[in-house]
């Protein structure tokens, strides 16, 4: 896709700070990081969301994801890392090209300091689980 910034980066038309690539994948530093070493891993083939991506493309990404994540963590001397994949604008996806954020973390860094969790009212979890099961049967 000519108007996709990540496709243009993968094609070499826009410069980026590459850290790793294979024939099918590319990892580069995020230009708006939330921690030092914040890296993006993308498929070179365009697909917008995880659920719309061909399985073979996902397989290639998942094969390199642990290696890239470990390298980011070690290079940044991080205590851990987050792997995030936002799908759709409402989930925070800004670039409509599948990508995984690898965010190196240090204890007390203040990033994602509070997970906005809640408790389901009685019976609600079972109802929602049933809806999801029905969708999986389609």
C-alpha positions in Angstrom: 0.0 0.0 0.0 1.6 3.2 -1.2 0.1 5.4 1.5 1.0 3.1 4.5 4.0 4.6 6.3 5.1 1.1 7.6 5.0 -0.3 4.0 7.1 2.6 2.9 9.6 2.0 5.7 9.7 -1.7 4.8 10.4 -0.8 1.2 13.2 1.5 2.2 11.4 4.6 1.0 11.4 6.2 4.5 14.5 5.9 6.7 14.2 4.2 10.1 16.5 2.9 12.7 16.4 -0.8 11.8 17.4 -3.3 14.5 16.6 -6.6 12.7 15.0 -7.9 9.6 14.3 -11.1 7.7 12.8 -11.5 4.2 9.3 -11.1 5.7 9.8 -9.0 8.9 11.3 -5.8 10.0 12.1 -4.4 13.5 12.9 -0.7 14.0 12.9 1.9 16.8 9.7 3.7 17.4 9.9 7.4 16.5 7.7 8.3 19.5 9.0 5.9 22.2 7.6 5.5 25.6 10.9 4.1 26.9 14.4 4.0 25.5 14.7 1.1 23.0 10.9 1.0 22.3 10.9 -1.2 19.1 8.3 -2.0 16.5 8.1 -5.4 14.8 6.1 -5.5 11.5 5.4 -7.9 8.7 6.7 -6.5 5.4 3.5 -7.7 3.8 0.7 -5.2 4.5 -2.2 -6.3 6.8 -4.1 -4.0 9.0 -4.9 -6.0 12.1 -4.0 -9.3 13.8 -7.3 -10.9 13.0 -7.0 -9.9 9.3 -3.5 -11.2 8.8 -2.7 -14.4 7.0 -1.6 -17.2 9.3 1.7 -17.7 7.5 2.6 -14.0 8.0 1.8 -14.2 11.7 3.9 -17.4 12.0 6.9 -15.5 10.6 6.4 -12.7 13.0 6.0 -14.9 16.1 9.1 -16.8 15.2 11.3 -13.7 15.4 9.4 -11.8 18.2 11.1 -13.6 21.1 14.5 -13.0 19.7 13.9 -9.3 19.1 12.3 -8.9 22.5 15.2 -10.6 24.3 17.7 -8.4 22.4 15.8 -5.2 23.3 15.6 -6.2 26.9 19.3 -7.1 27.2 20.5 -4.1 25.2 18.5 -1.7 27.4 19.4 -3.5 30.6 15.7 -3.6 31.3 14.1 -5.7 34.0 11.4 -6.8 31.6 9.3 -5.7 28.6 5.8 -5.4 27.4 4.7 -6.8 24.0 1.6 -4.9 22.8 -0.4 -5.1 19.6 -3.2 -2.5 19.2 -5.9 -3.5 16.8 -8.3 -0.7 15.6 -8.4 3.0 16.5 -10.4 2.4 19.6 -7.6 0.2 20.9 -4.9 2.9 20.2 -3.8 1.7 16.8 -2.4 4.8 15.0 -0.8 3.2 11.9 -3.2 0.7 10.2 -0.4 -1.9 9.6 -0.1 -4.8 12.0 2.8 -4.1 14.4 4.0 -5.3 17.8 5.4 -2.8 20.3 8.3 -4.2 22.3 8.7 -1.8 25.3 11.6 -2.3 27.6 10.7 -1.8 31.3 12.5 -1.0 34.4 11.2 -1.3 38.0 9.4 1.9 39.0 9.5 3.5 35.5 5.9 4.7 35.8 4.9 3.3 32.5 1.5 1.6 32.7 1.6 2.1 36.4 -2.1 1.2 36.9 -4.0 -1.5 35.0 -7.7 -0.4 34.8 -9.2 -3.7 35.9 -12.7 -4.3 37.3 -14.8 -7.2 38.6 -17.7 -8.6 36.6 -21.1 -8.6 38.3 -22.3 -12.1 39.2 -23.2 -14.2 36.1 -21.8 -11.7 33.6 -18.5 -13.5 33.0 -20.4 -16.7 32.0 -22.7 -14.8 29.7 -19.7 -13.1 27.9 -17.8 -16.4 27.7 -20.8 -18.0 26.0 -21.0 -15.1 23.4 -17.3 -15.5 22.6 -17.7 -19.3 22.3 -20.6 -18.8 19.8 -18.4 -16.5 17.7 -15.6 -19.1 17.7 -18.0 -21.7 16.3 -18.9 -19.7 13.2 
